């Protein structure tokens, strides 16, 4: 099951994406946003998806992305983005 939610935080907005899959082991949690890191077999993944997402969220929009995981139970990404004024 996949769920998404959002919450206003004043001048920011928080978006959470959660699944009830297998989560990720703690020993690779700190590596998942590194370019070219993948848990897939050689030739089956480039390891760029989360790295590019991180760069877009953090470097281009001034936000943050964090991962919370309970191995064997769930995985949750928390994205916080600044609100921008509409002109």
N, CA, C and O atoms as a Maestro MAE file, in Angstrom:
{
 s_m_m2io_version
 :::
 2.0.0
}

f_m_ct {
 s_m_title
 :::
 protein
 m_atom[348] {
  # First column is atom index #
  i_m_mmod_type
  r_m_x_coord
  r_m_y_coord
  r_m_z_coord
  i_m_residue_number
  s_m_chain_name
  s_m_pdb_residue_name
  s_m_pdb_atom_name
  i_m_atomic_number
  :::
  1 25 0.844 -1.174 0.000 1 A "UNK " " N  " 7
  2 3 0.000 0.000 0.000 1 A "UNK " " CA " 6
  3 2 0.888 1.235 0.000 1 A "UNK " " C  " 6
  4 15 1.901 1.276 0.697 1 A "UNK " " O  " 8
  5 25 0.519 2.212 -0.759 2 A "UNK " " N  " 7
  6 3 1.237 3.467 -0.862 2 A "UNK " " CA " 6
  7 2 0.297 4.573 -0.416 2 A "UNK " " C  " 6
  8 15 -0.868 4.607 -0.815 2 A "UNK " " O  " 8
  9 25 0.806 5.479 0.413 3 A "UNK " " N  " 7
  10 3 -0.026 6.604 0.838 3 A "UNK " " CA " 6
  11 2 0.778 7.892 0.729 3 A "UNK " " C  " 6
  12 15 2.005 7.888 0.820 3 A "UNK " " O  " 8
  13 25 0.063 8.986 0.534 4 A "UNK " " N  " 7
  14 3 0.678 10.304 0.440 4 A "UNK " " CA " 6
  15 2 -0.140 11.276 1.271 4 A "UNK " " C  " 6
  16 15 -1.365 11.179 1.339 4 A "UNK " " O  " 8
  17 25 0.549 12.207 1.898 5 A "UNK " " N  " 7
  18 3 -0.147 13.239 2.667 5 A "UNK " " CA " 6
  19 2 0.647 14.532 2.576 5 A "UNK " " C  " 6
  20 15 1.841 14.527 2.278 5 A "UNK " " O  " 8
  21 25 -0.038 15.637 2.837 6 A "UNK " " N  " 7
  22 3 0.649 16.924 2.871 6 A "UNK " " CA " 6
  23 2 0.144 17.733 4.057 6 A "UNK " " C  " 6
  24 15 -0.984 17.565 4.522 6 A "UNK " " O  " 8
  25 25 1.017 18.613 4.528 7 A "UNK " " N  " 7
  26 3 0.702 19.453 5.688 7 A "UNK " " CA " 6
  27 2 1.319 20.822 5.485 7 A "UNK " " C  " 6
  28 15 2.473 20.935 5.071 7 A "UNK " " O  " 8
  29 25 0.556 21.859 5.775 8 A "UNK " " N  " 7
  30 3 1.089 23.209 5.742 8 A "UNK " " CA " 6
  31 2 1.907 23.473 6.988 8 A "UNK " " C  " 6
  32 15 1.496 23.126 8.096 8 A "UNK " " O  " 8
  33 25 3.061 24.084 6.808 9 A "UNK " " N  " 7
  34 3 3.940 24.428 7.929 9 A "UNK " " CA " 6
  35 2 4.265 25.920 7.879 9 A "UNK " " C  " 6
  36 15 5.427 26.313 7.971 9 A "UNK " " O  " 8
  37 25 3.251 26.728 7.736 10 A "UNK " " N  " 7
  38 3 3.492 28.168 7.632 10 A "UNK " " CA " 6
  39 2 4.100 28.521 6.296 10 A "UNK " " C  " 6
  40 15 3.419 28.478 5.271 10 A "UNK " " O  " 8
  41 25 5.394 28.875 6.291 11 A "UNK " " N  " 7
  42 3 6.055 29.256 5.049 11 A "UNK " " CA " 6
  43 2 6.632 28.065 4.286 11 A "UNK " " C  " 6
  44 15 7.366 28.235 3.312 11 A "UNK " " O  " 8
  45 25 6.288 26.843 4.745 12 A "UNK " " N  " 7
  46 3 6.746 25.614 4.090 12 A "UNK " " CA " 6
  47 2 5.586 24.643 3.956 12 A "UNK " " C  " 6
  48 15 4.538 24.809 4.580 12 A "UNK " " O  " 8
  49 25 5.793 23.628 3.133 13 A "UNK " " N  " 7
  50 3 4.815 22.555 3.009 13 A "UNK " " CA " 6
  51 2 5.559 21.230 3.126 13 A "UNK " " C  " 6
  52 15 6.648 21.066 2.576 13 A "UNK " " O  " 8
  53 25 4.957 20.288 3.850 14 A "UNK " " N  " 7
  54 3 5.553 18.964 4.031 14 A "UNK " " CA " 6
  55 2 4.737 17.944 3.248 14 A "UNK " " C  " 6
  56 15 3.508 17.927 3.317 14 A "UNK " " O  " 8
  57 25 5.431 17.103 2.510 15 A "UNK " " N  " 7
  58 3 4.803 16.028 1.753 15 A "UNK " " CA " 6
  59 2 5.415 14.725 2.235 15 A "UNK " " C  " 6
  60 15 6.638 14.592 2.290 15 A "UNK " " O  " 8
  61 25 4.572 13.764 2.584 16 A "UNK " " N  " 7
  62 3 5.061 12.451 3.016 16 A "UNK " " CA " 6
  63 2 4.533 11.387 2.067 16 A "UNK " " C  " 6
  64 15 3.352 11.355 1.724 16 A "UNK " " O  " 8
  65 25 5.440 10.525 1.661 17 A "UNK " " N  " 7
  66 3 5.099 9.367 0.835 17 A "UNK " " CA " 6
  67 2 5.507 8.150 1.643 17 A "UNK " " C  " 6
  68 15 6.659 8.049 2.066 17 A "UNK " " O  " 8
  69 25 4.579 7.220 1.867 18 A "UNK " " N  " 7
  70 3 4.852 6.064 2.728 18 A "UNK " " CA " 6
  71 2 4.371 4.792 2.051 18 A "UNK " " C  " 6
  72 15 3.342 4.773 1.376 18 A "UNK " " O  " 8
  73 25 5.144 3.729 2.249 19 A "UNK " " N  " 7
  74 3 4.678 2.423 1.801 19 A "UNK " " CA " 6
  75 2 4.826 1.421 2.931 19 A "UNK " " C  " 6
  76 15 5.505 1.676 3.926 19 A "UNK " " O  " 8
  77 25 4.187 0.297 2.762 20 A "UNK " " N  " 7
  78 3 4.274 -0.739 3.795 20 A "UNK " " CA " 6
  79 2 5.083 -1.923 3.274 20 A "UNK " " C  " 6
  80 15 4.795 -3.079 3.582 20 A "UNK " " O  " 8
  81 25 6.113 -1.604 2.469 21 A "UNK " " N  " 7
  82 3 6.975 -2.636 1.904 21 A "UNK " " CA " 6
  83 2 7.999 -3.123 2.919 21 A "UNK " " C  " 6
  84 15 7.750 -3.150 4.124 21 A "UNK " " O  " 8
  85 25 9.144 -3.502 2.401 22 A "UNK " " N  " 7
  86 3 10.169 -4.107 3.255 22 A "UNK " " CA " 6
  87 2 11.119 -3.108 3.885 22 A "UNK " " C  " 6
  88 15 11.973 -3.499 4.681 22 A "UNK " " O  " 8
  89 25 10.999 -1.835 3.556 23 A "UNK " " N  " 7
  90 3 11.906 -0.836 4.113 23 A "UNK " " CA " 6
  91 2 13.304 -1.030 3.551 23 A "UNK " " C  " 6
  92 15 13.506 -1.783 2.598 23 A "UNK " " O  " 8
  93 25 14.264 -0.342 4.153 24 A "UNK " " N  " 7
  94 3 15.655 -0.513 3.732 24 A "UNK " " CA " 6
  95 2 16.523 -0.738 4.966 24 A "UNK " " C  " 6
  96 15 16.235 -0.198 6.034 24 A "UNK " " O  " 8
  97 25 17.572 -1.524 4.827 25 A "UNK " " N  " 7
  98 3 18.465 -1.770 5.959 25 A "UNK " " CA " 6
  99 2 19.181 -0.488 6.393 25 A "UNK " " C  " 6
  100 15 19.511 0.354 5.557 25 A "UNK " " O  " 8
  101 25 19.415 -0.343 7.676 26 A "UNK " " N  " 7
  102 3 20.092 0.840 8.216 26 A "UNK " " CA " 6
  103 2 21.464 1.062 7.581 26 A "UNK " " C  " 6
  104 15 21.886 2.205 7.404 26 A "UNK " " O  " 8
  105 25 22.166 -0.025 7.237 27 A "UNK " " N  " 7
  106 3 23.528 0.127 6.720 27 A "UNK " " CA " 6
  107 2 23.585 0.790 5.338 27 A "UNK " " C  " 6
  108 15 24.654 1.244 4.930 27 A "UNK " " O  " 8
  109 25 22.474 0.857 4.615 28 A "UNK " " N  " 7
  110 3 22.497 1.552 3.322 28 A "UNK " " CA " 6
  111 2 21.672 2.834 3.338 28 A "UNK " " C  " 6
  112 15 21.652 3.561 2.344 28 A "UNK " " O  " 8
  113 25 21.005 3.121 4.424 29 A "UNK " " N  " 7
  114 3 20.135 4.298 4.524 29 A "UNK " " CA " 6
  115 2 20.877 5.589 4.178 29 A "UNK " " C  " 6
  116 15 20.320 6.451 3.497 29 A "UNK " " O  " 8
  117 25 22.114 5.736 4.632 30 A "UNK " " N  " 7
  118 3 22.872 6.963 4.387 30 A "UNK " " CA " 6
  119 2 23.403 7.067 2.961 30 A "UNK " " C  " 6
  120 15 23.916 8.116 2.572 30 A "UNK " " O  " 8
  121 25 23.290 6.004 2.181 31 A "UNK " " N  " 7
  122 3 23.839 5.987 0.823 31 A "UNK " " CA " 6
  123 2 22.800 6.213 -0.261 31 A "UNK " " C  " 6
  124 15 23.171 6.460 -1.409 31 A "UNK " " O  " 8
  125 25 21.525 6.141 0.054 32 A "UNK " " N  " 7
  126 3 20.503 6.088 -1.001 32 A "UNK " " CA " 6
  127 2 20.405 7.349 -1.853 32 A "UNK " " C  " 6
  128 15 19.885 7.293 -2.967 32 A "UNK " " O  " 8
  129 25 20.893 8.489 -1.355 33 A "UNK " " N  " 7
  130 3 20.847 9.717 -2.145 33 A "UNK " " CA " 6
  131 2 22.153 9.956 -2.898 33 A "UNK " " C  " 6
  132 15 22.282 10.966 -3.590 33 A "UNK " " O  " 8
  133 25 23.127 9.048 -2.779 34 A "UNK " " N  " 7
  134 3 24.402 9.176 -3.486 34 A "UNK " " CA " 6
  135 2 24.220 8.832 -4.961 34 A "UNK " " C  " 6
  136 15 23.530 7.869 -5.296 34 A "UNK " " O  " 8
  137 25 24.844 9.627 -5.850 35 A "UNK " " N  " 7
  138 3 24.757 9.308 -7.279 35 A "UNK " " CA " 6
  139 2 25.295 7.906 -7.565 35 A "UNK " " C  " 6
  140 15 26.329 7.508 -7.030 35 A "UNK " " O  " 8
  141 25 24.603 7.183 -8.389 36 A "UNK " " N  " 7
  142 3 24.963 5.855 -8.882 36 A "UNK " " CA " 6
  143 2 24.839 4.740 -7.844 36 A "UNK " " C  " 6
  144 15 25.196 3.598 -8.134 36 A "UNK " " O  " 8
  145 25 24.345 5.040 -6.645 37 A "UNK " " N  " 7
  146 3 24.129 3.972 -5.669 37 A "UNK " " CA " 6
  147 2 22.848 3.238 -6.040 37 A "UNK " " C  " 6
  148 15 21.808 3.860 -6.252 37 A "UNK " " O  " 8
  149 25 22.926 1.929 -6.116 38 A "UNK " " N  " 7
  150 3 21.747 1.118 -6.404 38 A "UNK " " CA " 6
  151 2 21.872 -0.226 -5.699 38 A "UNK " " C  " 6
  152 15 22.973 -0.731 -5.484 38 A "UNK " " O  " 8
  153 25 20.758 -0.778 -5.355 39 A "UNK " " N  " 7
  154 3 20.736 -2.124 -4.772 39 A "UNK " " CA " 6
  155 2 20.383 -3.156 -5.827 39 A "UNK " " C  " 6
  156 15 20.338 -4.354 -5.544 39 A "UNK " " O  " 8
  157 25 20.131 -2.690 -7.049 40 A "UNK " " N  " 7
  158 3 19.766 -3.592 -8.137 40 A "UNK " " CA " 6
  159 2 21.017 -4.259 -8.706 40 A "UNK " " C  " 6
  160 15 22.121 -3.730 -8.576 40 A "UNK " " O  " 8
  161 25 20.843 -5.411 -9.332 41 A "UNK " " N  " 7
  162 3 21.983 -6.071 -9.979 41 A "UNK " " CA " 6
  163 2 22.581 -5.192 -11.072 41 A "UNK " " C  " 6
  164 15 21.889 -4.350 -11.643 41 A "UNK " " O  " 8
  165 25 23.851 -5.385 -11.358 42 A "UNK " " N  " 7
  166 3 24.561 -4.624 -12.377 42 A "UNK " " CA " 6
  167 2 23.793 -4.651 -13.694 42 A "UNK " " C  " 6
  168 15 23.355 -5.706 -14.152 42 A "UNK " " O  " 8
  169 25 23.640 -3.473 -14.292 43 A "UNK " " N  " 7
  170 3 22.934 -3.370 -15.563 43 A "UNK " " CA " 6
  171 2 21.439 -3.181 -15.449 43 A "UNK " " C  " 6
  172 15 20.771 -2.983 -16.464 43 A "UNK " " O  " 8
  173 25 20.886 -3.236 -14.237 44 A "UNK " " N  " 7
  174 3 19.426 -3.114 -14.066 44 A "UNK " " CA " 6
  175 2 18.986 -1.796 -13.448 44 A "UNK " " C  " 6
  176 15 17.788 -1.543 -13.315 44 A "UNK " " O  " 8
  177 25 19.928 -0.968 -13.076 45 A "UNK " " N  " 7
  178 3 19.557 0.318 -12.503 45 A "UNK " " CA " 6
  179 2 20.735 1.259 -12.530 45 A "UNK " " C  " 6
  180 15 21.881 0.830 -12.397 45 A "UNK " " O  " 8
  181 25 20.461 2.545 -12.702 46 A "UNK " " N  " 7
  182 3 21.549 3.521 -12.769 46 A "UNK " " CA " 6
  183 2 21.861 4.147 -11.420 46 A "UNK " " C  " 6
  184 15 22.955 4.676 -11.223 46 A "UNK " " O  " 8
  185 25 20.916 4.096 -10.488 47 A "UNK " " N  " 7
  186 3 21.135 4.721 -9.195 47 A "UNK " " CA " 6
  187 2 21.073 6.230 -9.249 47 A "UNK " " C  " 6
  188 15 21.707 6.898 -8.432 47 A "UNK " " O  " 8
  189 25 20.329 6.784 -10.183 48 A "UNK " " N  " 7
  190 3 20.250 8.236 -10.304 48 A "UNK " " CA " 6
  191 2 18.934 8.830 -9.822 48 A "UNK " " C  " 6
  192 15 18.867 10.032 -9.567 48 A "UNK " " O  " 8
  193 25 17.889 8.024 -9.690 49 A "UNK " " N  " 7
  194 3 16.563 8.557 -9.354 49 A "UNK " " CA " 6
  195 2 16.524 9.346 -8.059 49 A "UNK " " C  " 6
  196 15 16.086 10.496 -8.051 49 A "UNK " " O  " 8
  197 25 16.972 8.751 -6.968 50 A "UNK " " N  " 7
  198 3 16.917 9.459 -5.687 50 A "UNK " " CA " 6
  199 2 17.958 10.565 -5.617 50 A "UNK " " C  " 6
  200 15 17.731 11.588 -4.971 50 A "UNK " " O  " 8
  201 25 19.099 10.371 -6.275 51 A "UNK " " N  " 7
  202 3 20.115 11.420 -6.309 51 A "UNK " " CA " 6
  203 2 19.590 12.658 -7.026 51 A "UNK " " C  " 6
  204 15 19.777 13.781 -6.559 51 A "UNK " " O  " 8
  205 25 18.935 12.447 -8.160 52 A "UNK " " N  " 7
  206 3 18.368 13.575 -8.903 52 A "UNK " " CA " 6
  207 2 17.220 14.227 -8.132 52 A "UNK " " C  " 6
  208 15 17.098 15.452 -8.121 52 A "UNK " " O  " 8
  209 25 16.388 13.424 -7.494 53 A "UNK " " N  " 7
  210 3 15.301 13.965 -6.679 53 A "UNK " " CA " 6
  211 2 15.860 14.828 -5.558 53 A "UNK " " C  " 6
  212 15 15.346 15.914 -5.290 53 A "UNK " " O  " 8
  213 25 16.907 14.351 -4.907 54 A "UNK " " N  " 7
  214 3 17.552 15.105 -3.832 54 A "UNK " " CA " 6
  215 2 18.059 16.442 -4.355 54 A "UNK " " C  " 6
  216 15 17.815 17.479 -3.737 54 A "UNK " " O  " 8
  217 25 18.761 16.433 -5.487 55 A "UNK " " N  " 7
  218 3 19.297 17.680 -6.034 55 A "UNK " " CA " 6
  219 2 18.196 18.665 -6.399 55 A "UNK " " C  " 6
  220 15 18.332 19.862 -6.147 55 A "UNK " " O  " 8
  221 25 17.117 18.186 -6.984 56 A "UNK " " N  " 7
  222 3 16.012 19.071 -7.355 56 A "UNK " " CA " 6
  223 2 15.371 19.688 -6.115 56 A "UNK " " C  " 6
  224 15 15.131 20.895 -6.065 56 A "UNK " " O  " 8
  225 25 15.097 18.856 -5.123 57 A "UNK " " N  " 7
  226 3 14.420 19.328 -3.910 57 A "UNK " " CA " 6
  227 2 15.313 20.248 -3.092 57 A "UNK " " C  " 6
  228 15 14.878 21.317 -2.662 57 A "UNK " " O  " 8
  229 25 16.562 19.838 -2.874 58 A "UNK " " N  " 7
  230 3 17.464 20.577 -1.985 58 A "UNK " " CA " 6
  231 2 18.161 21.736 -2.695 58 A "UNK " " C  " 6
  232 15 18.084 22.880 -2.247 58 A "UNK " " O  " 8
  233 25 18.836 21.440 -3.794 59 A "UNK " " N  " 7
  234 3 19.659 22.463 -4.444 59 A "UNK " " CA " 6
  235 2 18.857 23.459 -5.267 59 A "UNK " " C  " 6
  236 15 19.183 24.646 -5.282 59 A "UNK " " O  " 8
  237 25 17.815 23.001 -5.950 60 A "UNK " " N  " 7
  238 3 17.063 23.914 -6.810 60 A "UNK " " CA " 6
  239 2 15.910 24.611 -6.093 60 A "UNK " " C  " 6
  240 15 15.549 25.734 -6.444 60 A "UNK " " O  " 8
  241 25 15.329 23.947 -5.083 61 A "UNK " " N  " 7
  242 3 14.160 24.529 -4.425 61 A "UNK " " CA " 6
  243 2 14.390 24.895 -2.961 61 A "UNK " " C  " 6
  244 15 13.487 25.431 -2.318 61 A "UNK " " O  " 8
  245 25 15.570 24.620 -2.425 62 A "UNK " " N  " 7
  246 3 15.880 25.006 -1.050 62 A "UNK " " CA " 6
  247 2 15.109 24.225 -0.005 62 A "UNK " " C  " 6
  248 15 14.884 24.723 1.098 62 A "UNK " " O  " 8
  249 25 14.701 23.011 -0.335 63 A "UNK " " N  " 7
  250 3 13.946 22.182 0.593 63 A "UNK " " CA " 6
  251 2 14.804 21.114 1.232 63 A "UNK " " C  " 6
  252 15 16.030 21.218 1.274 63 A "UNK " " O  " 8
  253 25 14.141 20.086 1.726 64 A "UNK " " N  " 7
  254 3 14.851 18.953 2.331 64 A "UNK " " CA " 6
  255 2 14.093 17.675 2.018 64 A "UNK " " C  " 6
  256 15 12.884 17.687 1.787 64 A "UNK " " O  " 8
  257 25 14.831 16.572 2.016 65 A "UNK " " N  " 7
  258 3 14.222 15.257 1.842 65 A "UNK " " CA " 6
  259 2 14.898 14.319 2.833 65 A "UNK " " C  " 6
  260 15 16.124 14.246 2.908 65 A "UNK " " O  " 8
  261 25 14.089 13.618 3.575 66 A "UNK " " N  " 7
  262 3 14.582 12.677 4.582 66 A "UNK " " CA " 6
  263 2 13.859 11.354 4.405 66 A "UNK " " C  " 6
  264 15 12.739 11.298 3.898 66 A "UNK " " O  " 8
  265 25 14.522 10.295 4.835 67 A "UNK " " N  " 7
  266 3 13.925 8.966 4.756 67 A "UNK " " CA " 6
  267 2 13.831 8.389 6.163 67 A "UNK " " C  " 6
  268 15 14.764 8.481 6.961 67 A "UNK " " O  " 8
  269 25 12.699 7.804 6.436 68 A "UNK " " N  " 7
  270 3 12.491 7.080 7.690 68 A "UNK " " CA " 6
  271 2 12.124 5.664 7.307 68 A "UNK " " C  " 6
  272 15 11.247 5.453 6.469 68 A "UNK " " O  " 8
  273 25 12.785 4.694 7.910 69 A "UNK " " N  " 7
  274 3 12.522 3.318 7.545 69 A "UNK " " CA " 6
  275 2 12.493 2.427 8.762 69 A "UNK " " C  " 6
  276 15 13.218 2.634 9.734 69 A "UNK " " O  " 8
  277 25 11.651 1.449 8.683 70 A "UNK " " N  " 7
  278 3 11.602 0.382 9.671 70 A "UNK " " CA " 6
  279 2 11.790 -0.905 8.869 70 A "UNK " " C  " 6
  280 15 10.840 -1.433 8.291 70 A "UNK " " O  " 8
  281 25 13.045 -1.410 8.842 71 A "UNK " " N  " 7
  282 3 13.315 -2.589 8.012 71 A "UNK " " CA " 6
  283 2 12.310 -3.710 8.272 71 A "UNK " " C  " 6
  284 15 12.032 -4.075 9.414 71 A "UNK " " O  " 8
  285 25 11.778 -4.240 7.178 72 A "UNK " " N  " 7
  286 3 10.786 -5.297 7.256 72 A "UNK " " CA " 6
  287 2 9.360 -4.789 7.370 72 A "UNK " " C  " 6
  288 15 8.419 -5.579 7.301 72 A "UNK " " O  " 8
  289 25 9.181 -3.476 7.545 73 A "UNK " " N  " 7
  290 3 7.824 -2.949 7.762 73 A "UNK " " CA " 6
  291 2 7.419 -1.802 6.838 73 A "UNK " " C  " 6
  292 15 6.357 -1.859 6.216 73 A "UNK " " O  " 8
  293 25 8.254 -0.755 6.738 74 A "UNK " " N  " 7
  294 3 7.797 0.419 5.996 74 A "UNK " " CA " 6
  295 2 8.952 1.323 5.610 74 A "UNK " " C  " 6
  296 15 10.077 1.185 6.092 74 A "UNK " " O  " 8
  297 25 8.631 2.249 4.725 75 A "UNK " " N  " 7
  298 3 9.560 3.273 4.274 75 A "UNK " " CA " 6
  299 2 8.758 4.550 4.088 75 A "UNK " " C  " 6
  300 15 7.649 4.519 3.555 75 A "UNK " " O  " 8
  301 25 9.309 5.661 4.521 76 A "UNK " " N  " 7
  302 3 8.623 6.933 4.384 76 A "UNK " " CA " 6
  303 2 9.623 8.005 3.966 76 A "UNK " " C  " 6
  304 15 10.689 8.143 4.565 76 A "UNK " " O  " 8
  305 25 9.265 8.764 2.927 77 A "UNK " " N  " 7
  306 3 10.049 9.919 2.520 77 A "UNK " " CA " 6
  307 2 9.306 11.159 2.984 77 A "UNK " " C  " 6
  308 15 8.096 11.276 2.790 77 A "UNK " " O  " 8
  309 25 10.036 12.084 3.599 78 A "UNK " " N  " 7
  310 3 9.467 13.363 4.017 78 A "UNK " " CA " 6
  311 2 10.155 14.460 3.212 78 A "UNK " " C  " 6
  312 15 11.367 14.650 3.315 78 A "UNK " " O  " 8
  313 25 9.381 15.172 2.421 79 A "UNK " " N  " 7
  314 3 9.881 16.270 1.609 79 A "UNK " " CA " 6
  315 2 9.303 17.559 2.187 79 A "UNK " " C  " 6
  316 15 8.093 17.678 2.378 79 A "UNK " " O  " 8
  317 25 10.180 18.517 2.461 80 A "UNK " " N  " 7
  318 3 9.740 19.835 2.925 80 A "UNK " " CA " 6
  319 2 10.228 20.861 1.921 80 A "UNK " " C  " 6
  320 15 11.418 20.941 1.618 80 A "UNK " " O  " 8
  321 25 9.284 21.648 1.408 81 A "UNK " " N  " 7
  322 3 9.590 22.678 0.409 81 A "UNK " " CA " 6
  323 2 9.110 24.037 0.891 81 A "UNK " " C  " 6
  324 15 8.056 24.138 1.520 81 A "UNK " " O  " 8
  325 25 9.881 25.087 0.598 82 A "UNK " " N  " 7
  326 3 9.401 26.423 0.943 82 A "UNK " " CA " 6
  327 2 8.238 26.807 0.037 82 A "UNK " " C  " 6
  328 15 8.197 26.447 -1.140 82 A "UNK " " O  " 8
  329 25 7.308 27.537 0.606 83 A "UNK " " N  " 7
  330 3 6.214 28.073 -0.216 83 A "UNK " " CA " 6
  331 2 6.760 29.259 -1.004 83 A "UNK " " C  " 6
  332 15 7.639 29.982 -0.534 83 A "UNK " " O  " 8
  333 25 6.239 29.441 -2.179 84 A "UNK " " N  " 7
  334 3 6.635 30.608 -2.971 84 A "UNK " " CA " 6
  335 2 5.411 31.455 -3.190 84 A "UNK " " C  " 6
  336 15 4.289 30.952 -3.257 84 A "UNK " " O  " 8
  337 25 5.638 32.752 -3.301 85 A "UNK " " N  " 7
  338 3 4.500 33.641 -3.540 85 A "UNK " " CA " 6
  339 2 4.137 33.614 -5.011 85 A "UNK " " C  " 6
  340 15 5.014 33.566 -5.873 85 A "UNK " " O  " 8
  341 25 2.855 33.645 -5.294 86 A "UNK " " N  " 7
  342 3 2.337 33.658 -6.659 86 A "UNK " " CA " 6
  343 2 2.203 35.104 -7.106 86 A "UNK " " C  " 6
  344 15 1.558 35.897 -6.420 86 A "UNK " " O  " 8
  345 25 2.785 35.463 -8.217 87 A "UNK " " N  " 7
  346 3 2.697 36.845 -8.720 87 A "UNK " " CA " 6
  347 2 1.715 36.926 -9.853 87 A "UNK " " C  " 6
  348 15 1.500 38.003 -10.408 87 A "UNK " " O  " 8
  :::
 }
 m_bond[347] {
  # First column is bond index #
  i_m_from
  i_m_to
  i_m_order
  :::
  1 1 2 1
  2 2 3 1
  3 3 4 2
  4 3 5 1
  5 5 6 1
  6 6 7 1
  7 7 8 2
  8 7 9 1
  9 9 10 1
  10 10 11 1
  11 11 12 2
  12 11 13 1
  13 13 14 1
  14 14 15 1
  15 15 16 2
  16 15 17 1
  17 17 18 1
  18 18 19 1
  19 19 20 2
  20 19 21 1
  21 21 22 1
  22 22 23 1
  23 23 24 2
  24 23 25 1
  25 25 26 1
  26 26 27 1
  27 27 28 2
  28 27 29 1
  29 29 30 1
  30 30 31 1
  31 31 32 2
  32 31 33 1
  33 33 34 1
  34 34 35 1
  35 35 36 2
  36 35 37 1
  37 37 38 1
  38 38 39 1
  39 39 40 2
  40 39 41 1
  41 41 42 1
  42 42 43 1
  43 43 44 2
  44 43 45 1
  45 45 46 1
  46 46 47 1
  47 47 48 2
  48 47 49 1
  49 49 50 1
  50 50 51 1
  51 51 52 2
  52 51 53 1
  53 53 54 1
  54 54 55 1
  55 55 56 2
  56 55 57 1
  57 57 58 1
  58 58 59 1
  59 59 60 2
  60 59 61 1
  61 61 62 1
  62 62 63 1
  63 63 64 2
  64 63 65 1
  65 65 66 1
  66 66 67 1
  67 67 68 2
  68 67 69 1
  69 69 70 1
  70 70 71 1
  71 71 72 2
  72 71 73 1
  73 73 74 1
  74 74 75 1
  75 75 76 2
  76 75 77 1
  77 77 78 1
  78 78 79 1
  79 79 80 2
  80 79 81 1
  81 81 82 1
  82 82 83 1
  83 83 84 2
  84 83 85 1
  85 85 86 1
  86 86 87 1
  87 87 88 2
  88 87 89 1
  89 89 90 1
  90 90 91 1
  91 91 92 2
  92 91 93 1
  93 93 94 1
  94 94 95 1
  95 95 96 2
  96 95 97 1
  97 97 98 1
  98 98 99 1
  99 99 100 2
  100 99 101 1
  101 101 102 1
  102 102 103 1
  103 103 104 2
  104 103 105 1
  105 105 106 1
  106 106 107 1
  107 107 108 2
  108 107 109 1
  109 109 110 1
  110 110 111 1
  111 111 112 2
  112 111 113 1
  113 113 114 1
  114 114 115 1
  115 115 116 2
  116 115 117 1
  117 117 118 1
  118 118 119 1
  119 119 120 2
  120 119 121 1
  121 121 122 1
  122 122 123 1
  123 123 124 2
  124 123 125 1
  125 125 126 1
  126 126 127 1
  127 127 128 2
  128 127 129 1
  129 129 130 1
  130 130 131 1
  131 131 132 2
  132 131 133 1
  133 133 134 1
  134 134 135 1
  135 135 136 2
  136 135 137 1
  137 137 138 1
  138 138 139 1
  139 139 140 2
  140 139 141 1
  141 141 142 1
  142 142 143 1
  143 143 144 2
  144 143 145 1
  145 145 146 1
  146 146 147 1
  147 147 148 2
  148 147 149 1
  149 149 150 1
  150 150 151 1
  151 151 152 2
  152 151 153 1
  153 153 154 1
  154 154 155 1
  155 155 156 2
  156 155 157 1
  157 157 158 1
  158 158 159 1
  159 159 160 2
  160 159 161 1
  161 161 162 1
  162 162 163 1
  163 163 164 2
  164 163 165 1
  165 165 166 1
  166 166 167 1
  167 167 168 2
  168 167 169 1
  169 169 170 1
  170 170 171 1
  171 171 172 2
  172 171 173 1
  173 173 174 1
  174 174 175 1
  175 175 176 2
  176 175 177 1
  177 177 178 1
  178 178 179 1
  179 179 180 2
  180 179 181 1
  181 181 182 1
  182 182 183 1
  183 183 184 2
  184 183 185 1
  185 185 186 1
  186 186 187 1
  187 187 188 2
  188 187 189 1
  189 189 190 1
  190 190 191 1
  191 191 192 2
  192 191 193 1
  193 193 194 1
  194 194 195 1
  195 195 196 2
  196 195 197 1
  197 197 198 1
  198 198 199 1
  199 199 200 2
  200 199 201 1
  201 201 202 1
  202 202 203 1
  203 203 204 2
  204 203 205 1
  205 205 206 1
  206 206 207 1
  207 207 208 2
  208 207 209 1
  209 209 210 1
  210 210 211 1
  211 211 212 2
  212 211 213 1
  213 213 214 1
  214 214 215 1
  215 215 216 2
  216 215 217 1
  217 217 218 1
  218 218 219 1
  219 219 220 2
  220 219 221 1
  221 221 222 1
  222 222 223 1
  223 223 224 2
  224 223 225 1
  225 225 226 1
  226 226 227 1
  227 227 228 2
  228 227 229 1
  229 229 230 1
  230 230 231 1
  231 231 232 2
  232 231 233 1
  233 233 234 1
  234 234 235 1
  235 235 236 2
  236 235 237 1
  237 237 238 1
  238 238 239 1
  239 239 240 2
  240 239 241 1
  241 241 242 1
  242 242 243 1
  243 243 244 2
  244 243 245 1
  245 245 246 1
  246 246 247 1
  247 247 248 2
  248 247 249 1
  249 249 250 1
  250 250 251 1
  251 251 252 2
  252 251 253 1
  253 253 254 1
  254 254 255 1
  255 255 256 2
  256 255 257 1
  257 257 258 1
  258 258 259 1
  259 259 260 2
  260 259 261 1
  261 261 262 1
  262 262 263 1
  263 263 264 2
  264 263 265 1
  265 265 266 1
  266 266 267 1
  267 267 268 2
  268 267 269 1
  269 269 270 1
  270 270 271 1
  271 271 272 2
  272 271 273 1
  273 273 274 1
  274 274 275 1
  275 275 276 2
  276 275 277 1
  277 277 278 1
  278 278 279 1
  279 279 280 2
  280 279 281 1
  281 281 282 1
  282 282 283 1
  283 283 284 2
  284 283 285 1
  285 285 286 1
  286 286 287 1
  287 287 288 2
  288 287 289 1
  289 289 290 1
  290 290 291 1
  291 291 292 2
  292 291 293 1
  293 293 294 1
  294 294 295 1
  295 295 296 2
  296 295 297 1
  297 297 298 1
  298 298 299 1
  299 299 300 2
  300 299 301 1
  301 301 302 1
  302 302 303 1
  303 303 304 2
  304 303 305 1
  305 305 306 1
  306 306 307 1
  307 307 308 2
  308 307 309 1
  309 309 310 1
  310 310 311 1
  311 311 312 2
  312 311 313 1
  313 313 314 1
  314 314 315 1
  315 315 316 2
  316 315 317 1
  317 317 318 1
  318 318 319 1
  319 319 320 2
  320 319 321 1
  321 321 322 1
  322 322 323 1
  323 323 324 2
  324 323 325 1
  325 325 326 1
  326 326 327 1
  327 327 328 2
  328 327 329 1
  329 329 330 1
  330 330 331 1
  331 331 332 2
  332 331 333 1
  333 333 334 1
  334 334 335 1
  335 335 336 2
  336 335 337 1
  337 337 338 1
  338 338 339 1
  339 339 340 2
  340 339 341 1
  341 341 342 1
  342 342 343 1
  343 343 344 2
  344 343 345 1
  345 345 346 1
  346 346 347 1
  347 347 348 2
  :::
 }
}
